[in-house]
Amino acid sequence: MSARAARVRRVFAVGALAIASAGPAAAASAAAAPAAGTSWFALGAGAAQIFDPHQVAMVTLEYRYAVGRLRPSPWLAAEATTNDRFFGFGGSVDIPIGQRVILTPALGASIYLEHDGLGLGWHLEGRSSLEVTWPVGGTRIGAAFAHFSNARLGDHNPGTEILRVVWIVPIGRP
């Protein structure tokens, strides 16, 4: 097995372990999720370039405006590594899976400000992500996987993948 394949397996093993260990604990202590129409702040921390030899830390702050249950909702995000910044927007939808798991796919675009960091190749990057969270009290905790790419709009398109832990906090009740 190559060194890269071994790193990929380790990243997925750590992510799966984090999800598996959080799930039962979250289900045991979870209260009902906030009502439909509740907007959220999502805080995330993790690593970018998870499939590359040199990962870099990344933090995320998102505002998610809820328009209703099972309806696409807009989001705004500010994300950063030590050298790069992303300012994004897009849409997401919360899909309940059973009583305690929420799956959130999202699509959007980001203005990418590079400062000798990830080298993603263009100032506009698309972002697709998939998040799994569990209600814990009035908040949600989980993990997210995201991919940034400029869809070959620039001369260079290496893209990057991000794996992060997320904490989602309601900011209002309807």
HELIX and SHEET records of a PDB file:
HELIX    1   1 ALA A    3  SER A   29  1                                  27    
SHEET    1   A 9 ILE A  95  ILE A  97  0                                        
SHEET    2   A 9 VAL A 101  LEU A 113 -1                                        
SHEET    3   A 9 ARG A  85  SER A  92 -1                                        
SHEET    4   A 9 SER A  73  ALA A  80 -1                                        
SHEET    5   A 9 VAL A  56  ARG A  64 -1                                        
SHEET    6   A 9 TRP A  40  ALA A  48 -1                                        
SHEET    7   A 9 THR A 160  PRO A 170 -1                                        
SHEET    8   A 9 THR A 139  SER A 149 -1                                        
SHEET    9   A 9 LEU A 124  VAL A 136 -1                                        
END                                                                             
